């Protein structure tokens, strides 16, 4: 089972943002501390989506694919999209 919990949006309103470029996991419900730490290091560049709700949906899909590929049994994570240039 994979759960993506309520995601958050950072940055300005979509009218003033060139694009939401970065997606990252900001909270993890993994049981093991090492898994939580690994989850919180996940960040994806290059979304390039102007609509914040579409960017958030794309971010949730990235996180879901990550959880599915890494864990036999999934857990909840929270994700965030921002208009930063990159994950660095």
FINU-781074 format. One line per 3 residues: for each residue x, y, z of N, C-alpha, C. Coordinates in Angstrom, 2 decimals. Each point is the difference from the previous one (the first is absolute). Layout:
<rs>
X Y Z X Y Z X Y Z ~ ...
</rs>
This chain:
<rs>
0.83 -1.16 0.00 -0.83 1.16 0.00 0.89 1.24 0.00 ~ -0.32 0.93 -0.88 0.75 1.24 -0.09 -0.96 1.14 0.30 ~ 0.38 0.86 0.90 -0.82 1.15 0.36 0.78 1.27 -0.23
-0.63 0.95 -0.63 0.56 1.33 -0.10 -0.95 0.90 0.76 ~ 0.47 0.65 1.01 -0.87 0.85 0.80 -0.09 1.39 -0.60 ~ -0.73 0.84 0.66 -0.21 1.35 -0.51 1.34 0.65 -0.28
0.11 0.53 -1.17 1.24 0.63 -0.42 -0.10 1.50 0.20 ~ 1.15 0.63 0.02 0.01 1.44 0.21 0.58 0.71 -1.20 ~ -0.37 1.24 -0.12 0.53 0.85 -1.06 0.78 1.13 0.63
1.17 0.26 -0.52 0.78 1.14 0.45 0.23 0.91 -1.18 ~ 0.37 1.20 0.30 0.25 0.97 -1.04 -1.18 0.92 -0.15 ~ 0.04 0.77 -1.04 -1.04 0.99 -0.23 -1.19 -0.62 -0.71
-1.02 0.81 -0.16 -1.18 -0.43 -0.73 0.39 -0.33 -1.42 ~ -0.73 -0.90 -0.64 0.36 -0.46 -1.34 0.03 1.14 -1.02 ~ -0.68 1.11 0.26 0.01 1.12 -0.92 1.36 0.70 -0.04
0.79 -0.12 1.05 1.27 0.70 0.06 1.20 -0.95 -0.05 ~ -0.22 -1.25 -0.20 1.08 -1.00 -0.03 0.24 -0.42 -1.44 ~ 1.27 0.00 -0.41 0.32 -0.48 -1.34 -0.37 -1.47 -0.13
0.41 -0.79 0.98 -0.32 -1.43 -0.02 0.39 -0.62 1.34 ~ -0.73 -1.03 0.37 0.37 -0.83 1.15 0.98 -1.04 -0.52 ~ 1.23 0.07 0.45 1.08 -0.83 -0.54 0.41 -1.16 0.89
-0.18 0.13 1.30 0.56 -0.97 0.94 -1.11 -0.72 0.76 ~ 0.18 -1.29 0.14 -0.89 -0.86 0.78 0.85 -0.71 1.04 ~ -0.46 0.03 1.24 0.77 -0.70 1.04 -0.93 -0.62 1.03
0.49 -1.06 0.62 -0.71 -0.62 1.12 0.39 0.79 1.25 ~ -1.01 0.47 0.73 0.26 0.83 1.19 -0.31 -0.72 1.31 ~ -0.71 -1.12 -0.08 -0.34 -0.76 1.20 -0.20 -1.45 -0.41
0.42 -0.90 0.86 -0.09 -1.43 -0.29 -0.57 -0.75 1.20 ~ -0.90 -0.92 -0.29 -0.57 -0.85 1.04 0.67 -1.36 0.08 ~ 1.21 -0.12 -0.55 0.72 -1.27 0.04 0.28 -0.40 1.45
-0.05 -1.27 0.27 0.22 -0.51 1.35 1.46 0.17 0.43 ~ 0.91 -0.35 -0.88 1.43 0.07 0.35 0.56 1.40 -0.23 ~ 0.82 0.46 0.92 0.60 1.33 -0.11 0.86 0.13 -1.25
0.70 -1.05 -0.38 0.83 0.06 -1.20 -0.85 0.18 -1.25 ~ -1.17 -0.66 -0.04 -0.91 0.16 -1.13 -0.55 1.42 -0.05 ~ -0.36 0.54 1.16 -0.50 1.38 0.05 1.07 0.96 -0.51
1.24 -0.21 0.45 1.11 0.86 -0.43 0.20 -0.08 -1.51 ~ -0.06 -1.21 -0.55 0.13 -0.16 -1.45 -1.13 0.69 -0.74 ~ -1.22 -0.15 0.52 -1.15 0.64 -0.65 0.16 1.52 -0.04
0.47 0.57 1.11 0.12 1.46 0.09 1.11 0.56 -0.88 ~ 0.85 -0.86 -0.52 1.05 0.43 -0.93 -0.50 0.04 -1.45 ~ -1.20 -0.51 -0.23 -0.51 -0.08 -1.37 -0.48 1.36 -0.48
0.52 0.38 -1.14 -0.35 1.27 -0.63 0.15 -0.17 -1.50 ~ -0.95 0.52 -0.73 0.02 -0.12 -1.46 -0.04 1.39 -0.61 ~ 0.89 0.23 -0.96 0.09 1.26 -0.74 -0.78 -0.09 -1.30
-0.26 1.15 -0.58 -0.47 0.06 -1.37 -1.48 -0.17 -0.23 ~ -0.84 0.22 0.99 -1.43 -0.10 -0.26 -0.41 1.00 -1.07 ~ 0.35 1.25 0.18 -0.29 1.03 -1.00 -1.48 0.18 -0.29
-0.83 -0.13 1.02 -1.46 0.09 -0.17 -0.48 1.29 0.64 ~ -0.75 0.81 -0.77 -0.47 1.29 0.50 -1.18 -0.12 0.94 ~ -0.88 -0.93 -0.26 -1.19 -0.19 0.83 0.37 -0.75 1.26
-0.23 0.61 1.16 0.46 -0.61 1.25 -0.71 -1.31 0.31 ~ -1.25 -0.14 -0.38 -0.71 -1.25 0.28 0.49 -1.14 -0.90 ~ 0.31 0.32 -1.24 0.59 -1.00 -0.90 1.40 -0.39 0.46
0.75 0.99 0.47 1.35 -0.28 0.51 -0.08 -0.90 1.22 ~ -0.94 0.26 0.86 -0.17 -0.82 1.20 -0.39 -1.43 -0.36 ~ -0.88 -0.14 -0.98 -0.40 -1.33 -0.45 1.19 -0.76 -0.58
0.81 0.68 -0.79 1.20 -0.64 -0.57 0.97 -0.39 1.11 ~ 0.14 0.85 1.00 0.88 -0.28 1.13 -0.49 -1.22 0.78 ~ -1.29 -0.07 0.23 -0.57 -1.16 0.70 0.27 -1.28 -0.77
-0.07 0.06 -1.32 0.27 -1.19 -0.83 1.47 -0.41 0.12 ~ 0.90 0.97 -0.02 1.43 -0.31 0.16 0.27 -0.67 1.35 ~ -0.58 0.55 1.06 0.20 -0.57 1.33 -0.60 -1.39 0.10
-1.16 -0.18 -0.60 -0.66 -1.30 0.03 0.85 -1.06 -0.73 ~ 0.55 0.37 -1.14 0.87 -0.93 -0.75 1.25 -0.33 0.81 ~ 0.56 0.99 0.66 1.18 -0.22 0.84 -0.32 -0.99 1.12
-1.09 0.24 0.72 -0.38 -0.88 1.12 -0.24 -1.43 -0.51 ~ -0.71 -0.12 -1.12 -0.30 -1.32 -0.56 1.26 -0.74 -0.43 ~ 0.99 0.74 -0.49 1.23 -0.66 -0.46 0.95 -0.36 1.14
-0.12 0.70 1.12 0.94 -0.18 1.10 -0.50 -0.94 1.10 ~ -1.31 -0.04 0.22 -0.55 -0.72 1.14 -1.01 -1.06 -0.42 ~ 0.05 -1.13 0.68 -0.98 -1.05 -0.23 -1.37 0.43 0.53
0.01 0.62 1.17 -1.21 0.54 0.60 0.17 1.51 0.09 ~ -0.89 0.73 -0.61 0.12 1.44 -0.04 -0.37 0.68 1.31 ~ 0.15 1.29 0.02 -0.33 0.81 1.15 -0.33 1.41 -0.48
-0.56 0.78 0.87 -0.40 1.36 -0.35 1.20 0.93 -0.09 ~ -0.04 0.89 -0.96 0.97 1.08 -0.10 -0.74 1.28 -0.34 ~ 0.61 1.11 0.34 -0.50 1.30 -0.42 0.99 0.58 -1.00
-0.54 0.65 -1.01 0.85 0.58 -1.02 -0.23 1.50 -0.10 ~ 0.93 0.68 -0.65 -0.05 1.44 -0.16 0.53 0.35 -1.37 ~ -0.62 0.99 -0.65 0.55 0.55 -1.24 0.39 1.44 0.26
1.10 0.40 -0.63 0.46 1.39 0.14 0.46 0.54 -1.35 ~ 0.19 1.29 -0.04 0.49 0.64 -1.23 1.51 0.21 0.05 ~ 0.69 -0.72 0.88 1.46 0.07 0.02 0.55 -0.51 -1.32
1.20 0.41 -0.32 0.62 -0.42 -1.26 0.38 -1.47 0.00 ~ 0.43 -0.53 1.17 0.41 -1.40 0.08 -0.04 -0.47 1.45 ~ 0.25 -1.27 0.19 -0.01 -0.61 1.35 1.19 0.45 0.83
1.04 0.46 -0.62 1.23 0.38 0.73 -0.23 1.11 0.97
</rs>
